[in-house]
Amino acid sequence: MKRLLRFIVAVCVVAAMTGCNSHFSSFFGGWSDADLTAVTDVIQTAGIPADLKGLTVDNRFGTIHITGTDHGTTSWTWRLTVRARSDSVAQQIASNTICKAEVDGDHLSLAVSLPDSKEPHSIQSNLEITAPKSIAVQAENRFGIIIIADLAGKVEATNENGRLEIRNITGSVQARTSFDTLSVSNTGPATLKDQNGDIRAVVVAGPLEADTSFASLVAEDIQGPASLANQNGEIKAESIHGALDATTSFDSLTAEDIGGTATLRDQNGRIEVTGIGGALEAKTSFDSLVARDIGGPVHLRDQNGSIKIVQAGGNADIETSFASLNVEGIQGNAILVNQNGDVKASGITGSVEAATSFATMEVKGGGPKFVCHNQNGAIRLWATSAGLTNIEANTSFDTLDVHLPAALKPAIQARTTFADVESDFPVLMKRPGENPFADVSPGTPRITLQNQDGKITVLRD
């Protein structure tokens, strides 16, 4: 059966007190905060049973502070401060402002209700609660602060226009606020939502889901996968032990030390990634994309922004435009596409397909096959493997240089229109339209080079 808790009440008139979370009834009617000279304080307190399992708190215009304990006194205290232009008004509003305490079995609920007064006034309602550590908590506040700490049970907290801080929670956490910061540290699995406020999550023992806008989102030391969403705000993710899925826009996205795969999306913002345990998929526009030390394959897209990747433990599929594309150390095949931007690639163990226009292409690798297309830009190609099987390269209006291993015995077709062909290797001389490799033995490396208005050079390294 539900019952009201017995409590101690004290009412007094004291010197003026202020608080950043006060509620002001109105700023109309020609009065200001300085006019609220009369103050009434109410203090209500009661003990909490040590075997309590659940706690629900509903407050407004003040602070909720909940702390768990394994020993010592467990209790709750409500402090109300009412300010008005006269003592009678302040006392009337205070007497009609109620903190209702109700027990239902092993569950305690505390709910603050406010009167509807048209008199100029302000209210600050603060709840200080020391509860059994094992308790599960649901807390809701409006225009105030929520702080919850040192609990073993599940925590659910909802705030409106106020800071929300949760720390040292063994159980799971669900938290939501707006227009202020939301921070969690040393908790169980967490689901966090903020609107126009920073989110910071540090040391989460399980998965993390976090969503905010127009502010920063920081996640560090997450012992599971992390799903992070932001709008017009930066994301920083560090030491994520599982997979990372992160999306933002108009600000930077940085990720470091990710144990699993990473899927990153940005719009008009920089992406920088270091140390991904698995595959990386990343996309942005109008800013740079930098990736280092990726454990698996990479799929990178940028629009009008530079891309640089150093070390990937798998195939690479990379595309950008109007900026540079720089690749180093790909343990697999590489597809590199640019438009009106440089392509520079080295340390590629597999085959390479590369394309650009109106810029320089430089490719060096130990793979068996190279297909390089340029338009109005130079090609410089270094094939370092004696296992080379095929090269196709063409450009126009600039030079085409190919470096081959000295011991290689390739079949080479090289044609240009208004320039020379120079080669340290024999070049097949066939008429146009004839198959240049008709008489070539199977297994012979085949090299086809085409230029227009540019010189072709084949060099023995």
SVG drawing of the C-alpha trace seen along z (x, -y; Angstrom):
<svg xmlns="http://www.w3.org/2000/svg" viewBox="-2 -49 71 68">
<polyline fill="none" stroke="black" stroke-width="0.4" points="0.0,0.0 1.2,-3.5 1.9,-5.8 3.3,-9.3 6.7,-9.5 6.8,-11.4 9.1,-14.4 10.5,-17.4 9.5,-20.8 11.1,-24.1 9.9,-27.4 11.7,-30.7 12.4,-34.1 16.1,-34.7 18.4,-36.9 18.1,-36.8 19.5,-33.7 20.1,-33.4 20.6,-30.4 21.4,-30.0 18.5,-27.6 15.8,-29.8 12.4,-30.1 11.1,-33.6 7.4,-33.9 7.5,-36.7 9.8,-39.6 6.8,-41.6 4.9,-44.2 7.7,-46.6 9.6,-44.6 13.1,-43.0 15.0,-40.6 16.1,-43.4 12.4,-43.9 12.2,-40.4 13.5,-41.3 11.4,-39.0 12.7,-35.4 11.1,-32.3 13.1,-29.0 11.5,-25.6 13.5,-22.5 11.9,-19.1 13.9,-15.9 13.3,-12.2 15.1,-8.9 15.2,-6.3 14.8,-2.6 18.1,-0.7 16.2,2.0 14.8,-0.4 15.1,0.9 13.8,-1.9 13.8,-5.7 11.9,-8.2 12.5,-11.9 10.6,-14.7 11.8,-18.2 11.9,-21.6 13.9,-24.9 16.7,-23.6 19.2,-20.7 18.8,-17.0 21.8,-15.5 21.7,-11.7 24.6,-9.8 24.7,-6.1 26.3,-4.7 27.0,-1.2 27.0,-2.4 25.9,-5.3 22.6,-7.3 20.4,-7.2 18.0,-10.2 16.6,-12.9 16.4,-16.7 14.4,-19.2 15.4,-22.8 13.0,-25.4 13.7,-29.1 11.0,-31.5 11.6,-35.1 8.9,-37.7 8.2,-41.4 6.5,-40.8 6.7,-38.3 3.1,-37.3 3.4,-36.5 6.7,-34.5 5.1,-32.5 1.9,-31.9 3.8,-30.5 6.1,-28.5 3.2,-26.9 1.6,-25.9 4.8,-24.4 4.9,-20.8 7.4,-18.0 5.4,-14.8 7.1,-11.7 5.4,-8.4 6.5,-4.8 5.0,-1.9 6.6,1.4 10.3,1.0 10.0,-2.1 10.2,-5.7 9.0,-8.6 9.7,-12.3 7.7,-14.8 7.8,-18.6 4.7,-20.5 4.5,-24.3 1.5,-26.7 0.2,-28.8 0.9,-32.4 0.7,-35.5 2.6,-37.5 6.2,-38.3 8.4,-35.7 11.3,-33.2 11.6,-29.6 14.6,-27.4 14.0,-23.8 17.0,-21.6 16.9,-17.9 19.8,-16.3 19.5,-12.5 21.8,-9.9 20.4,-6.5 21.3,-2.8 24.0,-2.0 22.1,0.8 19.1,-1.3 17.7,-1.9 17.0,-5.6 14.7,-7.5 15.2,-11.3 13.6,-14.1 14.3,-17.8 13.4,-21.0 15.6,-24.0 18.1,-22.7 21.0,-20.4 21.1,-16.6 24.1,-14.9 24.0,-11.2 26.9,-9.2 28.1,-6.0 25.3,-3.6 25.2,0.0 21.7,0.0 20.3,-1.3 20.0,-5.0 17.6,-6.9 17.8,-10.7 15.9,-13.3 16.7,-17.0 15.4,-20.0 17.7,-23.0 20.2,-21.9 23.5,-20.2 23.4,-16.5 26.3,-14.6 26.5,-10.9 29.5,-9.1 30.5,-5.8 27.4,-3.8 27.8,0.0 24.5,0.4 23.3,-0.9 22.7,-4.6 20.0,-6.4 20.3,-10.1 18.8,-13.0 19.1,-16.8 19.2,-20.0 21.0,-23.3 23.7,-22.3 26.4,-19.6 25.8,-15.9 28.7,-14.0 29.1,-10.4 32.2,-8.7 32.8,-5.2 29.4,-3.7 27.8,-0.7 26.4,-0.7 25.1,-4.2 22.6,-5.8 22.9,-9.6 20.9,-12.3 21.6,-16.0 20.2,-18.9 22.5,-21.9 24.9,-20.8 28.2,-19.0 28.4,-15.3 31.4,-13.7 31.5,-10.0 34.6,-8.6 35.1,-4.9 31.9,-3.2 31.8,0.6 29.9,1.6 28.3,0.1 27.8,-3.6 25.1,-5.5 25.4,-9.2 23.6,-11.9 23.9,-15.7 23.9,-18.8 25.7,-22.2 28.2,-21.2 31.1,-18.7 30.8,-15.0 33.7,-13.2 33.9,-9.5 37.0,-7.9 37.7,-4.4 34.5,-2.7 34.6,1.0 32.3,1.9 31.0,0.5 30.2,-3.1 27.5,-4.8 28.0,-8.6 25.9,-11.2 26.3,-14.9 25.0,-17.8 27.2,-20.9 29.6,-19.8 32.9,-18.0 33.3,-14.3 36.3,-12.9 36.5,-9.2 39.5,-7.6 40.1,-4.1 36.9,-2.4 37.3,1.3 34.7,2.3 33.4,1.0 32.8,-2.8 30.0,-4.3 30.2,-8.2 28.4,-10.9 28.7,-14.7 28.6,-17.8 30.4,-21.1 33.0,-20.2 35.9,-17.8 35.7,-14.1 38.7,-12.4 39.1,-8.8 42.1,-7.1 42.7,-3.6 39.6,-1.9 39.5,1.9 37.0,2.9 35.9,1.5 35.1,-2.2 32.4,-3.8 32.8,-7.6 30.7,-10.2 31.2,-13.9 29.9,-16.8 32.1,-19.8 34.4,-18.7 37.8,-17.2 38.2,-13.5 41.4,-12.3 41.8,-8.6 44.7,-6.8 44.8,-3.2 41.8,-1.2 41.8,2.5 39.5,3.5 38.2,2.0 37.7,-1.7 34.9,-3.4 35.0,-7.2 33.4,-9.9 33.5,-13.7 33.5,-16.8 35.3,-20.1 37.9,-19.2 40.7,-16.8 40.6,-13.0 43.7,-11.5 44.0,-7.9 47.0,-6.1 47.6,-2.6 44.4,-0.9 44.2,2.9 41.9,3.8 40.7,2.6 39.7,-1.0 36.9,-2.7 37.5,-6.4 35.5,-9.2 36.0,-12.9 34.6,-15.7 36.8,-18.6 39.2,-17.6 42.6,-16.0 43.0,-12.3 46.1,-10.9 46.4,-7.3 49.5,-5.7 49.4,-1.9 46.3,0.2 46.1,4.0 43.9,4.7 42.6,3.4 42.1,-0.3 39.2,-1.9 39.8,-5.7 38.2,-8.6 38.4,-12.4 38.4,-15.5 40.1,-18.9 42.7,-18.0 45.6,-15.6 45.4,-11.9 48.3,-10.4 48.7,-6.7 51.5,-4.9 51.7,-1.3 48.7,0.6 48.7,4.4 46.5,5.3 45.1,4.0 44.4,0.3 41.8,-1.6 42.7,-5.3 40.5,-7.9 40.9,-11.6 39.6,-14.5 41.9,-17.5 44.2,-16.5 47.5,-14.7 47.7,-11.0 50.8,-9.8 51.0,-6.1 53.8,-4.0 54.3,-0.8 51.3,1.0 51.7,4.8 48.8,5.6 47.6,4.4 46.8,0.7 44.1,-1.0 44.7,-4.8 43.0,-7.7 43.2,-11.4 43.2,-14.5 45.1,-17.8 47.6,-16.8 50.5,-14.5 50.3,-10.8 53.2,-9.0 52.7,-5.3 55.2,-2.8 54.4,0.7 55.3,4.4 52.0,5.7 51.5,7.7 49.3,5.3 49.0,1.5 46.3,-0.4 47.0,-4.1 44.9,-6.7 45.6,-10.4 44.3,-13.3 46.6,-16.2 49.0,-15.2 52.3,-13.3 52.5,-9.7 55.5,-8.3 55.3,-4.6 57.7,-2.4 56.9,1.4 59.3,3.1 58.2,6.8 59.8,9.4 56.3,11.0 54.9,8.2 52.3,9.4 50.7,6.3 50.9,2.5 48.5,0.3 49.2,-3.5 48.0,-6.4 48.0,-10.1 48.3,-13.2 50.0,-16.6 52.7,-15.5 55.4,-12.8 54.9,-9.1 57.8,-7.5 57.9,-3.8 60.6,-2.2 60.9,1.7 63.1,4.2 66.4,4.8 65.9,8.6 62.4,8.3 61.9,9.4 58.7,7.7 56.9,7.3 56.3,3.5 54.0,1.6 54.7,-2.2 53.0,-4.7 52.9,-8.5 51.7,-11.0 53.9,-14.1 56.9,-13.1 59.6,-10.4 59.7,-7.0 62.9,-6.1 63.3,-2.6 66.0,-0.6 64.1,2.5 63.1,3.7 59.8,2.2 57.5,4.2 57.2,2.6 53.8,3.4 51.6,1.6 48.5,-0.2 45.6,2.2 47.8,5.3 47.8,7.2 51.3,6.3 51.3,9.3 50.3,11.9 53.6,13.7 54.4,13.2 54.9,16.3 52.3,16.9 53.5,15.6 55.5,12.8 54.8,9.4 52.8,7.2 53.2,3.4 51.0,1.1 51.9,-2.6 50.0,-5.4 50.6,-9.1 49.6,-12.1 51.8,-15.2 54.0,-13.8 57.2,-11.7 57.3,-8.1 60.3,-6.8 60.9,-3.2 63.8,-2.8 65.7,0.2 66.1,0.0"/>
</svg>
